[in-house]
Amino acid sequence: MEMDKYLSFHFQDLIVEPDQVSAAIMQACRRNPAMGIQSLCQIDDQVLVILTPGNYAAVPAELHWLDISEQPFNDLVPLLQERWQSGFSAIGTVADCLPPRKRFLLVQRPLAEMP
């Protein structure tokens, strides 16, 4: 039985290079065995992404960090609904501990079911 895997990175990496952080997560998900993102958590300025083995369809086809720093809380539900209609699901949010308090939402579009 395969165990979960853990990817950690500094929040500052996300601020500077969100696409590189996404690419690193995608690469880890596509290794053998394929893994899906189970969740993410944050303590201070460290972010931990938890990957779990699963079927091929659990592997993200696309992964994006959306900067929601200026997003009012009341506008979060419409944003999530808009992303869902585009085929994306939310994984979770992370926030900078220091001003200017950057916040990011991780969304993914899973691979289509394999025939």
MMTF fields as JSON, N, C-alpha, C and O atoms, coordinates in Angstrom:
{
  "mmtfVersion": "1.0.0",
  "mmtfProducer": "UNKNOWN",
  "numBonds": 459,
  "numAtoms": 460,
  "numGroups": 115,
  "numChains": 1,
  "numModels": 1,
  "chainsPerModel": [1],
  "groupsPerChain": [115],
  "chainIdList": ["A"],
  "bondAtomList": [4, 2, 8, 6, 12, 10, 16, 14, 20, 18, 24, 22, 28, 26, 32, 30, 36, 34, 40, 38, 44, 42, 48, 46, 52, 50, 56, 54, 60, 58, 64, 62, 68, 66, 72, 70, 76, 74, 80, 78, 84, 82, 88, 86, 92, 90, 96, 94, 100, 98, 104, 102, 108, 106, 112, 110, 116, 114, 120, 118, 124, 122, 128, 126, 132, 130, 136, 134, 140, 138, 144, 142, 148, 146, 152, 150, 156, 154, 160, 158, 164, 162, 168, 166, 172, 170, 176, 174, 180, 178, 184, 182, 188, 186, 192, 190, 196, 194, 200, 198, 204, 202, 208, 206, 212, 210, 216, 214, 220, 218, 224, 222, 228, 226, 232, 230, 236, 234, 240, 238, 244, 242, 248, 246, 252, 250, 256, 254, 260, 258, 264, 262, 268, 266, 272, 270, 276, 274, 280, 278, 284, 282, 288, 286, 292, 290, 296, 294, 300, 298, 304, 302, 308, 306, 312, 310, 316, 314, 320, 318, 324, 322, 328, 326, 332, 330, 336, 334, 340, 338, 344, 342, 348, 346, 352, 350, 356, 354, 360, 358, 364, 362, 368, 366, 372, 370, 376, 374, 380, 378, 384, 382, 388, 386, 392, 390, 396, 394, 400, 398, 404, 402, 408, 406, 412, 410, 416, 414, 420, 418, 424, 422, 428, 426, 432, 430, 436, 434, 440, 438, 444, 442, 448, 446, 452, 450, 456, 454],
  "bondOrderList": [1, 1, 1, 1, 1, 1, 1, 1, 1, 1, 1, 1, 1, 1, 1, 1, 1, 1, 1, 1, 1, 1, 1, 1, 1, 1, 1, 1, 1, 1, 1, 1, 1, 1, 1, 1, 1, 1, 1, 1, 1, 1, 1, 1, 1, 1, 1, 1, 1, 1, 1, 1, 1, 1, 1, 1, 1, 1, 1, 1, 1, 1, 1, 1, 1, 1, 1, 1, 1, 1, 1, 1, 1, 1, 1, 1, 1, 1, 1, 1, 1, 1, 1, 1, 1, 1, 1, 1, 1, 1, 1, 1, 1, 1, 1, 1, 1, 1, 1, 1, 1, 1, 1, 1, 1, 1, 1, 1, 1, 1, 1, 1, 1, 1],
  "groupList": [{"groupName": "MET", "atomNameList": ["N", "CA", "C", "O"], "elementList": ["N", "C", "C", "O"], "formalChargeList": [0, 0, 0, 0], "bondAtomList": [1, 0, 2, 1, 3, 2], "bondOrderList": [1, 1, 2], "singleLetterCode": "M", "chemCompType": "L-PEPTIDE LINKING"}, {"groupName": "GLU", "atomNameList": ["N", "CA", "C", "O"], "elementList": ["N", "C", "C", "O"], "formalChargeList": [0, 0, 0, 0], "bondAtomList": [1, 0, 2, 1, 3, 2], "bondOrderList": [1, 1, 2], "singleLetterCode": "E", "chemCompType": "L-PEPTIDE LINKING"}, {"groupName": "ASP", "atomNameList": ["N", "CA", "C", "O"], "elementList": ["N", "C", "C", "O"], "formalChargeList": [0, 0, 0, 0], "bondAtomList": [1, 0, 2, 1, 3, 2], "bondOrderList": [1, 1, 2], "singleLetterCode": "D", "chemCompType": "L-PEPTIDE LINKING"}, {"groupName": "LYS", "atomNameList": ["N", "CA", "C", "O"], "elementList": ["N", "C", "C", "O"], "formalChargeList": [0, 0, 0, 0], "bondAtomList": [1, 0, 2, 1, 3, 2], "bondOrderList": [1, 1, 2], "singleLetterCode": "K", "chemCompType": "L-PEPTIDE LINKING"}, {"groupName": "TYR", "atomNameList": ["N", "CA", "C", "O"], "elementList": ["N", "C", "C", "O"], "formalChargeList": [0, 0, 0, 0], "bondAtomList": [1, 0, 2, 1, 3, 2], "bondOrderList": [1, 1, 2], "singleLetterCode": "Y", "chemCompType": "L-PEPTIDE LINKING"}, {"groupName": "LEU", "atomNameList": ["N", "CA", "C", "O"], "elementList": ["N", "C", "C", "O"], "formalChargeList": [0, 0, 0, 0], "bondAtomList": [1, 0, 2, 1, 3, 2], "bondOrderList": [1, 1, 2], "singleLetterCode": "L", "chemCompType": "L-PEPTIDE LINKING"}, {"groupName": "SER", "atomNameList": ["N", "CA", "C", "O"], "elementList": ["N", "C", "C", "O"], "formalChargeList": [0, 0, 0, 0], "bondAtomList": [1, 0, 2, 1, 3, 2], "bondOrderList": [1, 1, 2], "singleLetterCode": "S", "chemCompType": "L-PEPTIDE LINKING"}, {"groupName": "PHE", "atomNameList": ["N", "CA", "C", "O"], "elementList": ["N", "C", "C", "O"], "formalChargeList": [0, 0, 0, 0], "bondAtomList": [1, 0, 2, 1, 3, 2], "bondOrderList": [1, 1, 2], "singleLetterCode": "F", "chemCompType": "L-PEPTIDE LINKING"}, {"groupName": "HIS", "atomNameList": ["N", "CA", "C", "O"], "elementList": ["N", "C", "C", "O"], "formalChargeList": [0, 0, 0, 0], "bondAtomList": [1, 0, 2, 1, 3, 2], "bondOrderList": [1, 1, 2], "singleLetterCode": "H", "chemCompType": "L-PEPTIDE LINKING"}, {"groupName": "GLN", "atomNameList": ["N", "CA", "C", "O"], "elementList": ["N", "C", "C", "O"], "formalChargeList": [0, 0, 0, 0], "bondAtomList": [1, 0, 2, 1, 3, 2], "bondOrderList": [1, 1, 2], "singleLetterCode": "Q", "chemCompType": "L-PEPTIDE LINKING"}, {"groupName": "ILE", "atomNameList": ["N", "CA", "C", "O"], "elementList": ["N", "C", "C", "O"], "formalChargeList": [0, 0, 0, 0], "bondAtomList": [1, 0, 2, 1, 3, 2], "bondOrderList": [1, 1, 2], "singleLetterCode": "I", "chemCompType": "L-PEPTIDE LINKING"}, {"groupName": "VAL", "atomNameList": ["N", "CA", "C", "O"], "elementList": ["N", "C", "C", "O"], "formalChargeList": [0, 0, 0, 0], "bondAtomList": [1, 0, 2, 1, 3, 2], "bondOrderList": [1, 1, 2], "singleLetterCode": "V", "chemCompType": "L-PEPTIDE LINKING"}, {"groupName": "PRO", "atomNameList": ["N", "CA", "C", "O"], "elementList": ["N", "C", "C", "O"], "formalChargeList": [0, 0, 0, 0], "bondAtomList": [1, 0, 2, 1, 3, 2], "bondOrderList": [1, 1, 2], "singleLetterCode": "P", "chemCompType": "L-PEPTIDE LINKING"}, {"groupName": "ALA", "atomNameList": ["N", "CA", "C", "O"], "elementList": ["N", "C", "C", "O"], "formalChargeList": [0, 0, 0, 0], "bondAtomList": [1, 0, 2, 1, 3, 2], "bondOrderList": [1, 1, 2], "singleLetterCode": "A", "chemCompType": "L-PEPTIDE LINKING"}, {"groupName": "CYS", "atomNameList": ["N", "CA", "C", "O"], "elementList": ["N", "C", "C", "O"], "formalChargeList": [0, 0, 0, 0], "bondAtomList": [1, 0, 2, 1, 3, 2], "bondOrderList": [1, 1, 2], "singleLetterCode": "C", "chemCompType": "L-PEPTIDE LINKING"}, {"groupName": "ARG", "atomNameList": ["N", "CA", "C", "O"], "elementList": ["N", "C", "C", "O"], "formalChargeList": [0, 0, 0, 0], "bondAtomList": [1, 0, 2, 1, 3, 2], "bondOrderList": [1, 1, 2], "singleLetterCode": "R", "chemCompType": "L-PEPTIDE LINKING"}, {"groupName": "ASN", "atomNameList": ["N", "CA", "C", "O"], "elementList": ["N", "C", "C", "O"], "formalChargeList": [0, 0, 0, 0], "bondAtomList": [1, 0, 2, 1, 3, 2], "bondOrderList": [1, 1, 2], "singleLetterCode": "N", "chemCompType": "L-PEPTIDE LINKING"}, {"groupName": "GLY", "atomNameList": ["N", "CA", "C", "O"], "elementList": ["N", "C", "C", "O"], "formalChargeList": [0, 0, 0, 0], "bondAtomList": [1, 0, 2, 1, 3, 2], "bondOrderList": [1, 1, 2], "singleLetterCode": "G", "chemCompType": "PEPTIDE LINKING"}, {"groupName": "THR", "atomNameList": ["N", "CA", "C", "O"], "elementList": ["N", "C", "C", "O"], "formalChargeList": [0, 0, 0, 0], "bondAtomList": [1, 0, 2, 1, 3, 2], "bondOrderList": [1, 1, 2], "singleLetterCode": "T", "chemCompType": "L-PEPTIDE LINKING"}, {"groupName": "TRP", "atomNameList": ["N", "CA", "C", "O"], "elementList": ["N", "C", "C", "O"], "formalChargeList": [0, 0, 0, 0], "bondAtomList": [1, 0, 2, 1, 3, 2], "bondOrderList": [1, 1, 2], "singleLetterCode": "W", "chemCompType": "L-PEPTIDE LINKING"}],
  "groupTypeList": [0, 1, 0, 2, 3, 4, 5, 6, 7, 8, 7, 9, 2, 5, 10, 11, 1, 12, 2, 9, 11, 6, 13, 13, 10, 0, 9, 13, 14, 15, 15, 16, 12, 13, 0, 17, 10, 9, 6, 5, 14, 9, 10, 2, 2, 9, 11, 5, 11, 10, 5, 18, 12, 17, 16, 4, 13, 13, 11, 12, 13, 1, 5, 8, 19, 5, 2, 10, 6, 1, 9, 12, 7, 16, 2, 5, 11, 12, 5, 5, 9, 1, 15, 19, 9, 6, 17, 7, 6, 13, 10, 17, 18, 11, 13, 2, 14, 5, 12, 12, 15, 3, 15, 7, 5, 5, 11, 9, 15, 12, 5, 13, 1, 0, 12],
  "groupIdList": [1, 2, 3, 4, 5, 6, 7, 8, 9, 10, 11, 12, 13, 14, 15, 16, 17, 18, 19, 20, 21, 22, 23, 24, 25, 26, 27, 28, 29, 30, 31, 32, 33, 34, 35, 36, 37, 38, 39, 40, 41, 42, 43, 44, 45, 46, 47, 48, 49, 50, 51, 52, 53, 54, 55, 56, 57, 58, 59, 60, 61, 62, 63, 64, 65, 66, 67, 68, 69, 70, 71, 72, 73, 74, 75, 76, 77, 78, 79, 80, 81, 82, 83, 84, 85, 86, 87, 88, 89, 90, 91, 92, 93, 94, 95, 96, 97, 98, 99, 100, 101, 102, 103, 104, 105, 106, 107, 108, 109, 110, 111, 112, 113, 114, 115],
  "secStructList": [7, 7, 7, 7, 3, 3, 3, 3, 3, 3, 2, 2, 2, 2, 2, 2, 7, 2, 2, 2, 2, 2, 2, 2, 2, 2, 2, 2, 2, 2, 1, 1, 1, 7, 3, 3, 3, 3, 3, 3, 3, 3, 3, 6, 6, 3, 3, 3, 3, 3, 3, 3, 3, 7, 7, 4, 4, 4, 1, 3, 3, 3, 3, 3, 3, 3, 3, 7, 6, 6, 7, 7, 4, 4, 4, 2, 2, 2, 2, 2, 2, 2, 2, 2, 2, 6, 6, 7, 3, 3, 3, 3, 3, 3, 3, 7, 1, 1, 6, 6, 7, 7, 3, 3, 3, 3, 3, 3, 3, 3, 7, 7, 7, 7, 7],
  "xCoordList": [0.844, 0.0, 0.892, 1.827, 0.585, 1.347, 0.944, -0.207, 1.905, 1.651, 1.443, 1.824, 0.833, 0.714, 2.103, 3.068, 2.191, 3.438, 3.166, 2.031, 4.218, 4.085, 5.062, 6.253, 4.549, 5.381, 5.302, 4.212, 6.447, 6.408, 7.145, 8.091, 6.689, 7.351, 7.077, 6.136, 7.899, 7.785, 6.751, 6.694, 5.943, 4.913, 5.5, 4.862, 6.697, 7.342, 7.541, 7.479, 7.781, 7.898, 6.601, 6.62, 5.496, 4.191, 3.979, 3.421, 4.416, 4.269, 5.111, 4.659, 6.334, 7.28, 7.021, 7.04, 6.781, 6.647, 5.487, 5.725, 4.241, 3.123, 3.07, 2.66, 3.476, 3.449, 4.478, 4.226, 5.624, 6.637, 6.17, 6.415, 5.502, 4.958, 3.913, 3.901, 3.041, 2.039, 2.71, 2.297, 3.74, 4.442, 5.085, 5.064, 5.649, 6.271, 5.224, 5.468, 4.069, 2.991, 2.492, 2.288, 2.295, 1.832, 2.821, 2.419, 4.104, 5.127, 5.065, 5.153, 4.914, 4.823, 3.571, 3.608, 2.468, 1.223, 1.325, 0.671, 2.126, 2.188, 3.27, 3.424, 4.01, 4.992, 4.243, 3.033, 4.985, 4.375, 4.518, 5.649, 3.466, 2.081, 1.498, 1.957, 0.489, -0.2, -0.843, -1.348, -0.812, -1.356, -2.271, -2.069, -3.273, -4.165, -3.878, -3.261, -4.326, -4.142, -5.26, -6.441, -4.883, -5.865, -6.233, -7.41, -5.231, -5.486, -4.208, -3.156, -4.308, -3.126, -3.32, -4.448, -2.217, -2.285, -1.1, -0.129, -1.205, -0.181, 0.063, -0.873, 1.328, 1.726, 2.742, 3.806, 2.398, 3.225, 3.509, 2.574, 4.776, 5.11, 5.439, 6.017, 5.08, 5.304, 3.977, 3.006, 3.948, 2.748, 3.064, 4.123, 2.14, 2.293, 1.149, -0.02, 1.48, 0.493, 0.546, 1.615, -0.599, -0.678, -1.224, -2.327, -0.423, -0.798, -1.125, -0.468, -2.143, -2.534, -2.632, -3.109, -2.173, -2.275, -3.733, -4.593, -3.988, -5.362, -5.394, -4.367, -6.572, -6.679, -6.176, -5.966, -5.992, -5.427, -6.274, -5.74, -7.577, -8.483, -8.324, -8.766, -7.703, -7.5, -6.34, -6.191, -5.531, -4.391, -4.905, -5.726, -4.431, -4.914, -4.407, -3.236, -5.315, -4.933, -4.421, -3.52, -5.007, -4.593, -4.623, -5.431, -3.73, -3.613, -3.231, -2.266, -3.989, -3.719, -3.837, -4.69, -2.967, -3.071, -3.703, -3.11, -4.875, -5.549, -5.249, -5.443, -4.78, -4.525, -5.869, -6.528, -6.266, -7.544, -7.313, -8.174, -6.167, -5.804, -6.811, -7.104, -7.333, -8.269, -9.732, -10.641, -9.945, -11.291, -12.04, -11.598, -13.155, -13.951, -14.529, -14.833, -14.675, -15.186, -16.527, -16.764, -17.404, -18.736, -18.697, -19.672, -17.582, -17.448, -16.789, -16.607, -16.435, -15.742, -16.656, -16.227, -17.891, -18.821, -19.062, -18.973, -19.365, -19.522, -18.252, -18.337, -17.081, -15.823, -15.702, -15.339, -16.002, -15.947, -16.948, -16.638, -18.146, -19.152, -18.709, -18.91, -18.111, -17.599, -16.518, -16.513, -15.612, -14.542, -15.126, -14.682, -16.123, -16.741, -17.378, -17.267, -18.049, -18.664, -17.615, -17.928, -16.382, -15.281, -14.564, -13.566, -15.068, -14.493, -13.442, -12.768, -13.291, -12.292, -12.94, -14.079, -12.201, -12.654, -11.605, -10.414, -12.073, -11.179, -10.512, -11.147, -9.221, -8.48, -8.393, -8.631, -8.053, -7.95, -7.265, -6.87, -7.131, -6.497, -5.299, -5.208, -4.381, -3.24, -3.098, -3.535, -2.48, -2.335, -0.962, -0.417, -0.426, 0.839, 0.662, -0.373, 1.668, 1.612, 1.954, 1.62, 2.613, 3.074, 2.364, 1.914, 2.262, 1.696, 2.516, 3.738, 1.904, 0.538, -0.51, -1.577, -0.265, -1.24, -1.778, -2.976, -0.904, -1.323, -2.084, -1.749, -3.112, -3.902, -4.061, -4.26, -3.971, -4.109, -5.089, -5.17, -5.834, -6.759, -6.206, -5.922, -6.05, -5.588, -6.801, -7.664, -6.857, -7.938, -7.325, -6.215, -8.082, -7.608, -8.751, -9.924, -8.348, -9.266, -8.715, -7.587, -9.493, -8.989, -8.964, -9.693, -8.109, -8.09, -9.446, -10.108, -9.838, -11.094, -10.932, -9.824, -12.02, -11.991, -11.415, -11.757, -10.556, -9.961, -10.933, -11.556, -11.077, -12.003, -11.507, -12.169],
  "yCoordList": [-1.179, 0.0, 1.246, 1.36, 2.156, 3.402, 4.359, 4.386, 5.131, 6.117, 7.498, 7.758, 8.364, 9.761, 10.358, 9.881, 11.412, 12.162, 13.6, 14.074, 14.279, 15.643, 16.554, 16.258, 17.66, 18.676, 19.931, 20.374, 20.502, 21.739, 22.831, 22.573, 24.043, 25.192, 26.418, 26.449, 27.399, 28.653, 29.534, 29.562, 30.245, 31.086, 32.117, 32.47, 32.595, 33.588, 33.033, 33.784, 31.718, 31.095, 31.256, 31.468, 31.154, 31.301, 32.731, 32.947, 33.702, 35.102, 35.404, 36.095, 34.883, 35.205, 34.383, 34.928, 33.09, 32.184, 31.205, 30.008, 31.673, 30.734, 29.648, 28.523, 29.967, 28.959, 27.859, 26.696, 28.21, 27.191, 26.275, 25.069, 26.849, 26.03, 25.068, 23.888, 25.568, 24.699, 23.587, 22.43, 23.932, 22.943, 21.861, 20.684, 22.244, 21.264, 20.31, 19.109, 20.843, 19.989, 19.052, 17.862, 19.591, 18.759, 17.634, 16.492, 17.953, 16.935, 15.83, 14.647, 16.218, 15.215, 14.354, 13.155, 14.95, 14.196, 13.191, 12.148, 13.49, 12.643, 11.577, 10.8, 11.53, 10.447, 9.144, 9.127, 8.059, 6.75, 6.351, 6.297, 6.071, 6.044, 7.454, 8.367, 7.608, 8.898, 9.229, 8.353, 10.513, 10.944, 12.14, 12.948, 12.245, 13.393, 14.261, 13.811, 15.503, 16.403, 16.142, 16.296, 15.755, 15.49, 16.777, 17.045, 17.573, 18.815, 19.628, 19.202, 20.793, 21.586, 22.23, 22.438, 22.545, 23.235, 24.189, 24.084, 25.109, 26.134, 26.393, 26.475, 26.521, 26.974, 28.078, 27.864, 29.254, 30.45, 30.65, 30.841, 30.612, 30.876, 29.6, 29.671, 28.451, 27.177, 26.579, 26.562, 26.088, 25.471, 24.009, 23.684, 23.133, 21.704, 21.219, 21.433, 20.567, 19.98, 18.471, 17.867, 17.865, 16.438, 15.734, 16.02, 14.802, 14.021, 12.604, 12.043, 12.037, 10.68, 9.856, 10.341, 8.594, 7.752, 7.518, 7.389, 7.467, 7.251, 6.852, 6.535, 6.872, 6.514, 7.663, 8.777, 7.382, 8.353, 9.61, 10.701, 9.476, 10.625, 11.593, 12.738, 11.161, 12.047, 13.01, 13.983, 12.755, 13.622, 14.91, 14.859, 16.074, 17.318, 17.493, 17.257, 17.911, 18.255, 19.691, 20.021, 20.535, 21.938, 22.292, 21.773, 23.181, 23.607, 25.076, 25.469, 25.893, 27.332, 27.882, 27.462, 28.822, 29.618, 30.939, 31.694, 31.233, 32.494, 33.475, 33.16, 34.649, 35.692, 36.284, 36.96, 36.028, 36.531, 37.589, 37.813, 38.225, 39.208, 40.344, 40.83, 40.76, 41.883, 41.43, 42.254, 40.129, 39.564, 39.684, 39.1, 40.417, 40.444, 39.053, 38.303, 38.724, 37.41, 37.115, 35.988, 38.106, 37.899, 37.561, 37.039, 37.854, 37.539, 36.185, 35.776, 35.494, 34.213, 33.131, 32.366, 33.056, 32.031, 32.202, 31.216, 33.41, 33.555, 33.182, 32.615, 33.497, 33.113, 31.597, 31.057, 30.907, 29.44, 28.837, 27.859, 29.41, 28.912, 29.112, 28.237, 30.254, 30.526, 29.518, 29.0, 29.247, 28.264, 26.873, 26.122, 26.514, 25.206, 25.022, 23.95, 26.065, 25.994, 25.822, 25.335, 26.217, 26.036, 24.703, 24.428, 23.877, 22.552, 22.485, 21.465, 23.548, 23.574, 23.361, 23.767, 22.723, 22.595, 23.225, 23.242, 23.736, 24.395, 23.358, 22.4, 23.56, 22.714, 23.407, 22.78, 24.702, 25.439, 26.772, 27.13, 27.499, 28.813, 28.86, 28.104, 29.77, 30.072, 31.59, 32.289, 32.094, 33.538, 33.868, 33.13, 34.987, 35.486, 35.943, 36.501, 35.704, 36.102, 37.573, 38.153, 38.172, 39.547, 40.445, 39.98, 41.747, 42.682, 42.641, 42.514, 42.739, 43.193, 42.101, 42.286, 40.975, 39.895, 39.343, 39.425, 38.793, 38.143, 36.866, 36.183, 36.547, 35.329, 34.651, 35.309, 33.338, 32.567, 31.425, 30.833, 31.13, 30.005, 29.014, 29.382, 27.753, 26.699, 26.006, 25.498, 25.991, 25.301, 24.313, 24.504, 23.246, 22.243, 21.787, 21.813, 21.364, 20.694, 19.276, 19.097, 18.264, 16.891, 16.355, 16.824, 15.361, 14.673, 14.005, 13.586, 13.914, 13.231, 11.74, 11.205, 11.098, 9.652, 8.954, 9.277, 8.013, 7.254, 6.151, 5.527, 5.897, 4.843, 3.464, 2.471],
  "zCoordList": [0.0, 0.0, 0.0, 0.793, -0.89, -1.003, 0.113, 0.546, 0.561, 1.609, 0.995, -0.146, 1.778, 1.37, 1.215, 1.811, 0.405, 0.248, 0.637, 0.582, 1.026, 1.534, 0.815, 0.721, 0.311, -0.329, 0.519, 0.882, 0.834, 1.61, 0.849, 0.104, 1.057, 0.466, 1.322, 2.115, 1.148, 1.878, 1.184, -0.046, 1.943, 1.364, 0.397, -0.595, 0.679, -0.186, -1.602, -2.575, -1.718, -3.043, -3.828, -5.04, -3.14, -3.784, -4.265, -5.341, -3.48, -3.872, -5.109, -6.022, -5.134, -6.204, -7.461, -8.565, -7.315, -8.469, -8.306, -8.146, -8.341, -8.159, -9.235, -8.95, -10.457, -11.526, -11.282, -11.599, -10.726, -10.416, -9.288, -9.319, -8.299, -7.207, -7.772, -7.421, -8.643, -9.286, -10.082, -10.005, -10.845, -11.67, -10.799, -11.161, -9.665, -8.767, -8.196, -8.079, -7.845, -7.327, -8.416, -8.174, -9.619, -10.748, -11.035, -11.255, -11.032, -11.296, -10.243, -10.573, -8.982, -7.915, -8.073, -7.796, -8.512, -8.698, -9.84, -9.807, -10.832, -12.028, -11.968, -12.91, -10.89, -10.737, -10.545, -10.318, -10.639, -10.442, -8.981, -8.5, -8.254, -8.689, -8.759, -8.072, -9.595, -9.7, -8.365, -7.662, -8.031, -6.746, -6.943, -7.85, -6.091, -6.088, -4.874, -3.909, -4.93, -3.804, -2.8, -3.113, -1.621, -0.577, 0.142, 0.38, 0.488, 1.212, 1.29, 0.814, 1.888, 2.18, 3.532, 3.977, 4.183, 5.459, 5.559, 4.81, 6.487, 6.626, 8.099, 8.895, 8.448, 9.772, 9.557, 8.975, 10.034, 9.85, 8.369, 7.591, 7.956, 6.553, 5.775, 4.69, 6.31, 5.633, 5.189, 5.945, 3.953, 3.389, 3.108, 2.572, 3.472, 3.266, 2.378, 2.699, 1.266, 0.363, 0.571, 0.477, 0.852, 1.129, -0.103, -0.569, -0.622, -1.803, -1.366, -0.489, -1.985, -1.653, -2.928, -3.954, -2.86, -4.053, -4.413, -3.542, -5.689, -6.116, -7.571, -8.172, -8.119, -9.521, -10.391, -9.911, -11.645, -12.573, -12.671, -12.875, -12.529, -12.642, -11.472, -11.566, -10.371, -9.223, -9.452, -8.713, -10.453, -10.753, -11.385, -12.301, -10.908, -11.517, -12.947, -13.243, -13.824, -15.194, -15.235, -16.006, -14.397, -14.255, -12.78, -12.01, -12.411, -11.022, -11.023, -11.678, -10.289, -10.275, -8.86, -8.077, -8.556, -7.327, -7.725, -8.496, -7.224, -7.504, -6.373, -5.199, -6.734, -5.736, -5.32, -6.11, -4.09, -3.585, -2.5, -1.649, -2.537, -1.514, -1.417, -0.325, -2.547, -2.575, -2.621, -2.715, -2.556, -2.676, -1.349, -0.359, -1.287, -0.064, 0.218, -0.71, 1.475, 1.853, 1.196, 0.76, 1.118, 0.535, -0.95, -1.49, -1.613, -3.035, -3.281, -4.428, -2.204, -2.358, -2.939, -3.803, -2.484, -2.993, -4.493, -5.225, -4.987, -6.439, -7.214, -8.304, -6.659, -7.312, -7.389, -8.434, -6.296, -6.282, -7.256, -7.937, -7.328, -8.264, -9.706, -10.548, -9.988, -11.337, -11.723, -12.84, -10.801, -11.07, -11.245, -12.114, -10.426, -10.523, -11.896, -12.492, -12.406, -13.728, -14.824, -15.91, -14.548, -15.496, -15.293, -15.958, -14.376, -14.163, -13.067, -12.923, -12.295, -11.232, -9.872, -9.64, -8.986, -7.603, -6.691, -7.002, -5.572, -4.621, -3.733, -3.291, -3.476, -2.545, -1.187, -0.155, -1.181, 0.068, -0.127, -1.237, 0.958, 0.918, 1.853, 2.821, 1.538, 2.392, 2.436, 1.522, 3.513, 3.667, 4.246, 5.067, 3.798, 4.308, 5.753, 6.115, 6.561, 7.97, 8.174, 9.207, 7.202, 7.327, 6.325, 5.278, 6.647, 5.671, 4.392, 4.464, 3.252, 2.975, 3.0, 2.414, 3.646, 3.827, 2.507, 2.236, 1.707, 0.466, 0.82, 1.788, 0.025, 0.195, -1.157, -2.178, -1.148, -2.381, -2.176, -1.1, -3.24, -3.289, -4.301, -5.441, -3.892, -4.79, -5.396, -4.679, -6.733, -7.453, -8.43, -8.927, -8.692, -9.642, -10.533, -10.161, -11.738, -12.648, -12.776, -13.235, -12.377, -12.44, -13.86, -14.734, -14.073, -15.358, -15.584, -14.634, -16.813, -17.15, -16.856, -16.898, -16.565, -16.336, -17.557, -18.695, -17.309, -18.405, -18.825, -17.966, -20.138, -20.582, -20.221, -20.524]
}
